[in-house]
Amino acid sequence: MADLPYRIVIGLEVHVQLLTRTKLFCGCSTQFGLPPNSATCPVCIGMPGVLPVMNRRAFDLALRAALALNCQIARFTKWDRKNYYYPDLPKNYQISQYDLPFSYDGWLEIPTPAGSKRIGISRVHLEEDAGKMLHDEQGGGRDSLVDLNRAGTPLLEIVSWPDLASPEEAKAYLEEIRLLLREIGVSDCEMQEGSLRCDANINIHIPQGDGPVVKTPIVEIKNLNSFRAVERAMKYEAQRQYEEALRDANYRLGQVAKATAGWDEVRGRTIVQRRKEEASDYRYFPEPDLVPVVVEDAWLEHARAEMGELPAAQRRRLVEQYGLSPYDAGVLTSQGRALVAYFEDVARRSGDARTACNWITNQVLASLKERKMEIKDFPLHSERLAELIAEQKAIGLNKQMAGEVYNHMLENGCSAKEAIDALGIKPVADTGALVEIVRRALAANPKAVADFKAGKTKAAQAIKGAVMRETKGTARPEVVEQIIVEQIEKTP
């Protein structure tokens, strides 16, 4: 994106469904996949005379998330009504938070090719979700159905500052939020089930030499429901705004209102839908049926205690404690705390953190993907993998043979020694036998011997390769290297 003739400015509004059993203001189930309109009651379908009651668990989870996002916590917060017509929220207003959100001024660090970048968070607030509209696409759009099961579901809205400078950064930010909220038990963040959704605000700044920078009107792209969609929509919309600015003087001069757009995944384009509302259009006023919330010290401390180690801190610790590269630490933490715990147990038992990391980030993750399982269900327990690493060092298994042992252990549930015996691997530990094999390799590779004597030390690799082939990889590589050097020095 560095060669573009404009600078991209992105802010994200992320909507996350909280992991509660019941809705935000009533006792209806939040379970996904129930029959349409079966998880409803007079409160969430807006019947006259009903009164909402706040779900304490939802506020607990919201506090935990806000603290993990480094937000300031408001000790006094209230609820507000956001008024406009929702076809899928029968009471025609949404209970949300306006001028006194429960948290504000946070930040989240994301990994970028240039290193960590801090993205500011304007506010995190709670609100209820609307239902879901189902439109008849096959019949020309004549009919629409509504499912109110989701109406009233607790949502956490995380509003970033416009600190994201590329579609790739926007994607990384979403991935980090998903990892963080999953790890602290706030949400399952299943995008295909609608528990993580995103609205993206984007515009571009176009340099004009010595003149003022042209800033295009902000467009909000609604309800992006995959990381791929966010990245593609941002790229398309930035280029669309640039081309519009080249064509339209009013657009360049900022005389076009902010707009709301949709994303057409099939055609790969944004579609501007309407002029964007301002806060005044929603006619916010305090919710008269809910009391304000006062957050006390004990409540905050309880939320902090439930967070555990956060992914960013975990990545730093893995680098510092185990000497891993930032990339490897990122791969481990991206899979969740359970995989990190598996790694740490293998590293502790084997005494070799880097080899443990290599096995896990390559073979173990590949096996998990192939078997479509989580690490908690993986049949090769951490102590077994540590045994394999120890045997690999003790008898000098090459990569191919170690892989065969790993596969045998995985399929048969046996130890590393049992797998080695079953495969008929017999390490060559007799130094005298190895010396004879090395001598034959030297005789068959006179040019390599001459090159080595001339100072080309890499020439010994050809001889080592011949020895390892003859021993079928069962000789210890470091012993073979030592014998090769000794025998070359004895060669006239």
N, C-alpha and C positions, 0 to 999 in steps of 0.2 A: 504493500500500500504506500510505500515511501515515495514512489514516482508519480503519484496522483497530483493533478494541478489544484488540489483543494485539501483542506483539513477536515476530517470527520469528527463530529461532536455527538456523543451518544450518552443518554441517561436511561436507566432501566427501572421499570416498576414491576417488581416480581411479586406474584400472588401465590402464597403457599398454604395449602390446607393442613391444619394442625391434626396431630394424631390423638383425637379425642373419640370416645365411643358415641357421644351425643353432640347435638348441634349447639350453637353458641348461646341461644336464648331459650331453648326448649329441650325436652328429653328425647326427641326423635333420633333414630340411628343415623350414623354417618357412613355405614358400611357401603362399599362400592358394589354396583351390580344388582341391587335389589329391583324387584318389579317396579315399573314406572308408577310414581305417585303413591307408593306404599309406605314411605318413611315421611309422613306428613301429619300435622296436627293443626288445631285452630291457630296456634301461635305462628308457625312458620308459613301458613297460607293466608295469614292476615285477616282473620275473622274479627268482626267488631267486638270490642270489650275485653280482648285478651291482654295479658300482661307478660312481658318477657322477664326472664331471670337469668343473670349472667352465669355462664359455665366457668367455675373457678379453675378447673383443670386447664381450660383454654388459656386463661390469663397466666397460669403458672408456666405453660410452655412458651407463651409469647415473651415473658420475662427472660426465660432461659435463652431464647434466640437473640433477643436484643442485647443481653450481656455478652454473648459470644460474638456479636457484631460490634462490640466496643462502643455501644450507645450509652448516652446519658439517660438515666431513668427519671421520669417525672414522678414526684411523690404524690401528686394530685392530678388525676386525669378524668375526663368525662366522655360521655357518648353523645353523638350528634346524629340528626336525621339528614340524609342526603336525598333531596327530592327531585325525581323526574320519572317519567313513565318507563317502567320495566315490564315488558310483556311476560317475563318469567319470574317476577317477584310481586305477587298479587296486591300487597299493601301499597305499592307505588312509591315506596321510599326504602332506602337502605340504612340500617343502623351502622354507622361508621364512626370515625374520629376526625375532627377538622382542625381546630386551632389549638387544642391541647392533647396531642398524641401522647401515648404513655412512654415513648422513647424517641430520642433525636440525637443528631451529631455523632454518628458512628463512623466506622471505616472497616474495610476488608482488604487484606493484601491478596493479590493474585500473582501467579507466576507468569512472566513474559520472557521472550527471548533476550531482552535486555536486563533481566533480573526482576526482583519483586517490585510491584507497583501498588500503591495504596489508593483505593477507590473510596471516596467519601460517601457516606450514607446520610441523606438529609433527615429521614425519619423512618421509624418502623411503627405501624399502627395496626389495630385489630378492626375487623369489619365482618359482616355476614356476607355469604355468597348469594348469588341469584340462582335460579333454576337453569334448566337447559332446554333450548328450543330445537325441535327436529323438523326440518323443512322438507317438503315433498319436491325433491329435485327431478324425479322422473315424470311427474305429472304436470310439469310446467309451473311449479310453485303455487299451485292453487290451495294446498292445504299445509298447515303447520300444526305440530303437536307440541305440547309442553310437558316436561317431566320436572316436578317440583321437589324431587328427592334431595337435590343439592341446595335448595333454598334454605338459608339459615346456617349452612355449614361454616364453621369458624375459619376465617382467612387471616393470614398475616400478610400485610403489604409492606414490602421493603423498597424504599424509594432512594435511588442513588443520586448523587450529584452528577452533572454531565462531564465526568472525568474519563470516560472510556473513549479511546481515540481510534478504534478500528473494530470491524466485525469480529476479528479474532480475539480481541480483548473482551468484547461483550460475551463471547462464548466461554472464555476462560472464567469470567466473573460468575456466570450462571453455574458452571461446573463446580466452582469452589463453594458457592452457596448451597448447592445440592449436597455435596460431600459434607459440609459443615452441619447442616440441619439434620441429615440422616444420622451422623455420628452422635449428636447430642440428643437424639430421640424426639425431635420436635415434629418431623414429618417424614413420610416415606418418599416424598418428592417424585412420585410416579407420573411422569408427564403424560403417558398414554391414558391414565385414569383422571387427568385433570387436576391432580393435587400439586402441580407446579406449572404455572402459566406466566407469561411475560408480556408486558406492553413496553414497546421501545420508542423513546423520543429521540429523533435524529434530525440534525441539520448539518450544513457544511459551511465552512469559512473559505472564501476564495480570495487570495492575495491579489492586489491590483497595483503592483509596483509601489510607487510612492503615495498612491491614493489610499483611501480607507478600505478596509477589508469588507467584502460583500458577505453578508450573513443571510442565508436563505431562511424562510419561515420554518419553524419546527413542525414536523409531521409525527404524529403518534400512531404507530402501527400496533393494532390491537391483537390480543389473544394468540401470540406466537407459542406453539405448543411442542417445539422440539429445538434442540441446539442447532441442528442443521437449518431449520427455518429461520432462526434468529440471524445466523451468519449470512445466509443467502439474501434475506430481506434487507439487511443493512447494506450489503454491497449494491443491490439493485437500487434501493432508494437513494443512496448517496449519488450514484451516477445519474439517476433520473432528475434529481434536484439540480445537478450541475448543468445538464442539458437544458433544463427549463430556464435556468438563469441566463444561459447564452441566448435563448430565444426571446425572453420576455423582460422588457425593461422594468415593468412594475414589480415583477418577481425579484429582480436584482435590487430594487430600491426598498424592499421590505414592505410593499404596499398590498401584499396578499396575506390574508389571515392564516393563522395556524390551522392545521387540519388534522382529521383523523382518517386513517387508511386501514384497509384490510390487506392480507397477504394471500395470494393465490398460489398455492404450492405447486399445482399442476402446471400452470403457465409460467411460474417463476417470476411473478411481478406483483408490485403493490398496486392497489386501486384506491385512490382518494375518494372518501365517502361523504364527508360532511365537514362543515366548519367546526372547529373544536370549541367545546364549552369552556367558560371560565368558572371560577368558584361561585360567582354570584348567580350563575344560571342554575345552580343546584339548590339555591335557597336553604342553605344550611341553618339549622337552629338546634339548640340543646335538646336531646332526647328526654322528654318529660317522664317517661315510664321507667327509667333506670337511674339509680343513684350514682354519683361519682365514685371513683375507686381511689383509695388512699393506700399507697405502697409503703409498708413499714420495713425497718431494717431486717427483721427476722425473715420476712418474705423474700427479700433480696438475697440474703445469705443462703437460704434454702435453694433458691434458683441457681446460685453460683456453685453450690456443692454438687448439684446434679449434672453439671456440664461435662466434667472429666477433661482429659487432655484434648485440646483442639488440634485440627489437622496441621495448621501452620506451625504451632509449637512442636508438634510431633515430627514434622519434617526436619526442623532445625535440630532436634534432639538426635534423630537417627544419623544425621551428618556428623554431629559433634561426638556422640557416644560410640558410634560404630565405624566411623571413617567412610561412610557411603558417599557417593556423589549426590549432588542435589537432584539429578535426574532419577537415580535409583530410589532415593528417599521419596520422591514424588510418586513414582510408580507404586511403591508399597502402600503409601497412605491413601492413594486414590481408590484403593480396593477396600478400605475400611479398617477399623481397629482390630477386627478378628484376624486379618492377614498379618498385620503388624505384630500381633501377639504371637502368631505362628512363627514368623521370622525370628523374633527375639528369642524364642525358646530353642529354635534350631541353632542360632548363633551362640547361645549360652552353652548348649550341650556339645557342640562341635568345636567351639573355640575359634571359629573362622567365620566372621560375619560376612566378609565379602563373597566367599564361596557360597555361603547360605543364601545370600541375596541373589547371586547369579542363578542358583538352582530354582529359587522361587519365582523370580521375574521371568524366567524362560520356561522351564519344564512344568513347574507347578501351575502357573497361570494358564499355560496352554492346555494342560489336562483339565483344569476347572472349566475352561471354555468348551472344550470338546465334550465333557460329560454334563455340562449345563448344571453345575452344582456350586454351592458355597463352600468356603474353606472349612466351615464347621462340620460339613458332611464328608470331607475328603478322607478316603480310606488310608492314605499314607500319612500317619501321624507324625508330629514333629520329631519325636525321638527316633523314628525309623529313618527319616531323612538325615538326621544327624549321624546315625550309624553309617549310612551310605557315604557321607562325606569323610568320616573317619577311615573307612575301608579304602576309599579312593586314594587317600593320602598314604595309607599304610602299605598298600601293594602296588601303587602307581598305575591305577587304571587310567587308560586314555579316555577321551571324551566319548567315543563311540561305545566302548565297552561299559562305561559308567551308565550311559543311557540305556543299554540293554538290561543292566542290573536294575535300574530304576523302573523300567517297564515291567520287569518280572515281579518286582516287589509290589507294584501297584495292582497288577492283575491277580496275584496270588496271596497277598496279605502276609508275606513272609519277611524275615529280617534280611539285612544286606548279606550276611554270611551265608544264610540259606540260599539266597538267590545266586550268589557266586558259585556255590557248590553245585546247584542245580544246572547252571549254565556250563559247568565244566571248566571254569576259568582257574588256571593254575599259574600263579605268578612265578616268574623266574627269579628266585632269590639266590641261586647258586652263583657266586661271583666267578668261579672258574668257568662255568658254562657260558656266562655272559662274555667273558674275555675271549673265548673261542668264537662266539658269534660276532663280536666286534672286529676281530682279526679278519674274518672272512669278508665283512663289510668293507674294511680298509682295502683289502686286496682287490675287491670288485669296483672300487671307486678311487683309482690312483690320482685322478685330476683333483678331486675334492681334497685329498690328503696334501697335494702340492699347493693348492690354493690356501689351505689352512696354514701351512708352514710359511707361506708368503705374507701372512698377516690378515688374510680374509677369514675371520673367525666364523662368519655365517656359513662357510663351506661345510662345517661340521654337521649342519642340519641334514644334509643329504645322507651322511653316514648314519646319523641318529635315526632317520626315517627308515633306512634299510634294516637296522637292528630292531626297531619297533614292529616292523612288518613281520620279520621272522619270528619274533616272540609273541606275535598277535596282540601286541599292546599290553602284555602282562609284566614287562620289565619296568622298574621304577625309572622314570625319565632322568632324574638327577643322578642316579647311579650310572646309567648308560653314558651320560655326558662326561662324568668324571673318568670312566674307563676309556672313552674315546680319546680324551686329551692325553691320558697316560700312555696309551698305545701309540698314538701319533708321535709323541716325543721319543719313543723307543724305535720308531721306524727310521731306517737309514735314508 
